[in-house]
Amino acid sequence: MPVRLTEALLDSLMPTDRDQFLFDTLLATFGYRLTPAGRGIFFAGKPRRTIGHRPRLKVSEAREQAHQMLADLRQGLDPALEHKARQRARAAGETTIAQVADKWLADYVRPKLKPRTVFDYERLLAQHILPALGHLSIARVERDDVVRLHVAMAPIPRRANYVVSTVRALVNFGIDLGLRPEGSNPARRIKMYRERTRERFLTEAEMAKAADAIDQAERAGKIGPHGAAGLRLALFTGARSGEVTAIQWSHVDWERRVVRLPDSKTNEPRTIYLSEAALEVLKAVPRISRFVIAGAKPEEPYKNLGRAWINIRGNAGLQDCRLHDLRHSYASLAAGRGVSLQMIGKLLGHRVQATTARYAHLARDTVAAVNDELGAAMQAAIAKKAPPSSKVVKLERRARR
């Protein structure tokens, strides 16, 4: 029967042995059904379409949804699909960047990416992204919001660019969750700052200073024996800092003089070749963990070898030298000894030849030096006086018979 549906009216209804139907006088085709089991169901339209159930859905909410359902039907739309789309939009409007970041870290970053990448993402979020954007709804964050953050970080352009790419990855995760429409990422197509490509190659004298600084820092207690050993291995092997700290004792093949890492930055096994100097470093490291370069906590690797290097590099007069530059210097030393680019790539664990090509100019310098030596040797040989010749005796020709 037609009545004005209210909460009080529906509360007063009691189940009977058959379905009871009430139709709303405020909205045609909107009604309520009470089953013999006491289940209340809101519906609308012809044929009747279920909107929701009581008491989870209030009368006012059900009437509003009925209005929207009837409007969708008049436009030839599927009310169920449109309802789901509106639910996602409401959820997106209530979901902040910070909440999406928590889910991104838990569902994707921590279980699927390498520890160093996880560390970088967590630090970028904590230091830059969440303070600026964390409170914003992921559905409403705009390009201007991301650009403002990028501009604010202009003094550190490389970090600023990394922040933008991280925001892009985070929002793409939100798009995959249905919190934004496809193609709406506000961090896309933002022009990045120009980054200076900087490579520092230590001379052999500077390498000696770096080794002395590590020794002095260890003796003074500025770094522990494991931090010092990690820096020495970086110097003597050219390995990445993350590779050095990932070495476990089980990875060391003493007989073949190599370390075999099951994984690396290139997502492939990595072989680190050990010179006599590197072997001596390994033999001197205290064994307190399964990791060679042990961290402060049991069964954890050393956390930040780069920080240890920053703490001591000033003593060597190498303030402009990053830890990664020790790797470049190892390669430059090899190139200066005439080692081929292919062999340098193998020593450094490069997956593609193009990565090793940055050292091509060093190899050319070596070839030029050898060429100069050969040219000088030839000039010296040519300049030497020929030995005095013997007297030539002219033989008489015998007459023919």
Secondary structure, DSSP 8 states (H G I E B T S, - for coil): -EE---HHHHHH----SS-EEEEESSSTT-EEEE-TT--EEEEETTTTEEEEEETTS-HHHHHHHHHHHHHHHHTT--HHHHHHHHHHHHHHHH-BHHHHHHHHIIIIIHHHS-HHHHHHHHHHIIIIIHHHHTTSBTTT--HHHHHHHHHHTTTSHHHHHHHHHHHHHHHHHHHHTTSS-TT--TTTT--------------HHHHHHHHHHHHHHHHHTSS-HHHHHHHHHHHHH---HHHHHH-BGGGEETTTTEEEES--TTSS-EEEE--HHHHHHHHHS---SSBSSB-SSTT-B-S-HHHHHHHHGGGGT-TT--THHHHHHHHHHHHHTT--HHHHHHHHT-SSHHHHGGGHHHHHHHHHHHHHHHHHHHHHHHHS-----------------
